[in-house]
């Protein structure tokens, strides 16, 4: 999750880098009881996967607002 760097911020100032984090919630709860809303506008996400061969795969997905997301350092 922190592939491109994430920082701990307090009062608008970077305090320290954050170690790799892990999502500690299930897709079932994120898209079930914790789902508050989905956006009307969707975003096109192109696949950057080139392992073994070129692909033309993509996804057209809405944003999601969830009430709670548990992360573990």
Backbone bond lengths (Angstrom), bond angles and torsions (degrees), N, CA, C in turn:
res aa  C-N    CA-C-N  psi(-1)  N-CA   C-N-CA  omega(-1)  CA-C   N-CA-C  phi
1 X - - - 1.439 - - 1.521 111.55 -
2 X 1.296 118.74 -29.96 1.461 120.84 -177.11 1.522 111.36 -103.65
3 X 1.296 117.00 38.42 1.457 122.21 -177.13 1.530 112.83 -57.72
4 X 1.324 117.73 -38.26 1.460 120.90 -175.99 1.526 112.82 -105.72
5 X 1.304 117.86 22.85 1.468 125.67 175.37 1.520 112.42 82.52
6 X 1.306 114.16 130.90 1.457 123.19 175.33 1.520 106.94 -131.88
7 X 1.320 115.71 142.91 1.452 119.86 -175.83 1.521 111.64 -124.55
8 X 1.335 116.34 146.42 1.461 122.96 172.77 1.526 106.43 -79.58
9 X 1.335 116.34 125.61 1.462 121.23 -177.11 1.523 109.30 -120.70
10 X 1.321 116.63 131.88 1.466 122.95 174.26 1.519 108.28 -130.06
11 X 1.330 116.15 129.69 1.468 121.92 179.71 1.527 112.18 53.28
12 X 1.328 116.57 37.17 1.459 121.52 176.91 1.516 115.06 77.90
13 X 1.323 118.28 4.87 1.467 122.37 -178.97 1.522 110.48 -116.32
14 X 1.338 116.79 135.38 1.466 121.33 176.32 1.521 108.75 -67.02
15 X 1.343 115.76 127.54 1.459 121.28 -179.96 1.524 112.20 -100.92
16 X 1.347 116.52 -40.05 1.464 119.96 -176.39 1.525 109.58 -170.29
17 X 1.342 117.43 157.78 1.467 119.17 172.96 1.529 109.94 -71.51
18 X 1.321 116.65 152.34 1.462 122.69 177.97 1.520 108.11 -103.39
19 X 1.319 116.53 135.47 1.468 121.28 177.92 1.522 110.38 -65.45
20 X 1.316 115.78 171.48 1.455 121.16 176.77 1.517 109.85 -55.20
21 X 1.337 115.93 135.80 1.460 121.09 -177.36 1.524 109.99 -114.07
22 X 1.330 115.64 158.01 1.460 121.60 -179.95 1.526 108.70 -127.41
23 X 1.350 116.12 135.65 1.459 120.43 172.55 1.523 107.75 -68.81
24 X 1.320 117.74 129.97 1.465 121.70 -179.74 1.523 111.17 -117.09
25 X 1.317 116.75 36.41 1.462 123.14 176.78 1.517 108.18 -128.68
26 X 1.314 115.62 154.78 1.464 119.33 178.26 1.525 110.11 -91.01
27 X 1.310 116.52 153.33 1.464 121.45 174.99 1.522 109.29 -60.00
28 X 1.318 116.68 -35.11 1.463 121.70 179.02 1.532 111.12 -57.79
29 X 1.335 117.77 -46.91 1.471 119.53 -179.48 1.525 111.78 -75.52
30 X 1.343 118.18 -36.75 1.467 120.58 179.74 1.523 111.98 -64.48
31 X 1.322 117.23 -37.27 1.465 120.62 179.87 1.522 111.80 -98.56
32 X 1.331 116.95 6.11 1.465 121.92 179.39 1.514 111.04 -116.17
33 X 1.328 116.29 -106.31 1.468 121.51 -172.80 1.529 113.95 -65.78
34 X 1.329 118.94 -24.94 1.469 121.15 -178.09 1.531 113.22 -93.73
35 X 1.324 117.84 -6.16 1.465 121.25 -178.52 1.524 110.24 -75.98
36 X 1.333 116.62 120.27 1.467 122.00 179.22 1.529 111.08 -93.88
37 X 1.346 116.98 -44.41 1.468 120.46 -176.60 1.522 110.08 -164.69
38 X 1.335 115.19 159.57 1.462 123.22 171.32 1.526 107.50 -118.56
39 X 1.320 117.15 145.07 1.462 120.01 178.60 1.521 110.31 -73.87
40 X 1.321 116.29 152.34 1.465 120.08 175.08 1.518 110.31 -74.17
41 X 1.329 116.14 -37.14 1.460 120.84 -179.81 1.523 109.33 -80.54
42 X 1.331 115.61 135.75 1.463 120.50 177.83 1.521 109.27 -108.69
43 X 1.312 116.15 156.21 1.455 121.56 179.72 1.522 109.61 -116.57
44 X 1.327 115.82 138.12 1.456 121.51 178.72 1.524 108.89 -85.34
45 X 1.322 116.64 119.47 1.461 122.69 177.71 1.518 108.29 -111.23
46 X 1.315 115.90 112.44 1.460 120.72 -179.96 1.519 110.07 -83.89
47 X 1.318 116.69 143.08 1.457 121.28 178.93 1.523 109.71 -76.76
48 X 1.316 115.98 129.26 1.462 120.97 176.91 1.525 110.95 -99.04
49 X 1.325 116.65 10.40 1.457 121.10 -177.01 1.523 110.93 -70.46
50 X 1.305 116.06 121.33 1.463 120.68 176.63 1.521 110.74 -126.47
51 X 1.323 116.82 16.89 1.457 120.22 -178.70 1.525 109.56 -69.28
52 X 1.311 116.98 112.41 1.462 121.79 177.21 1.516 114.50 87.95
53 X 1.322 117.98 -36.62 1.468 120.90 179.90 1.522 109.91 -166.65
54 X 1.316 116.29 162.58 1.466 121.14 176.17 1.517 109.77 -74.95
55 X 1.333 116.98 146.89 1.454 121.39 179.36 1.518 110.17 -130.56
56 X 1.318 115.62 153.09 1.462 120.96 175.82 1.523 110.54 -112.57
57 X 1.312 117.07 18.76 1.467 121.72 -177.96 1.529 110.64 -67.94
58 X 1.315 115.63 149.59 1.459 121.45 175.67 1.523 109.19 -155.20
59 X 1.336 116.21 169.53 1.465 122.45 177.56 1.521 107.77 -133.35
60 X 1.303 117.11 144.23 1.459 123.31 176.69 1.524 106.29 -120.01
61 X 1.346 117.35 96.28 1.461 121.82 -167.52 1.526 113.17 -122.06
62 X 1.345 116.60 146.91 1.467 119.88 173.32 1.528 110.26 -83.63
63 X 1.317 116.04 163.23 1.457 121.06 171.35 1.519 108.94 -79.15
64 X 1.313 117.25 157.66 1.466 121.23 -179.42 1.525 109.63 -128.04
65 X 1.324 115.62 137.51 1.455 122.41 173.30 1.522 106.91 -106.89
66 X 1.339 116.05 118.36 1.464 120.11 179.92 1.525 109.00 -114.62
67 X 1.324 116.04 149.35 1.466 120.54 -176.52 1.520 112.96 -74.33
68 X 1.336 116.73 -24.62 1.466 120.39 -176.42 1.515 108.61 -157.96
69 X 1.336 116.43 141.58 1.457 122.27 176.15 1.522 107.36 -139.87
70 X 1.322 116.73 120.89 1.461 121.29 -178.47 1.523 109.69 -95.47
71 X 1.334 115.84 127.64 1.460 122.59 177.54 1.522 108.47 -121.86
72 X 1.329 116.15 147.35 1.460 121.74 179.00 1.515 109.00 -124.68
73 X 1.327 116.94 134.66 1.468 121.57 176.04 1.502 109.91 -80.87
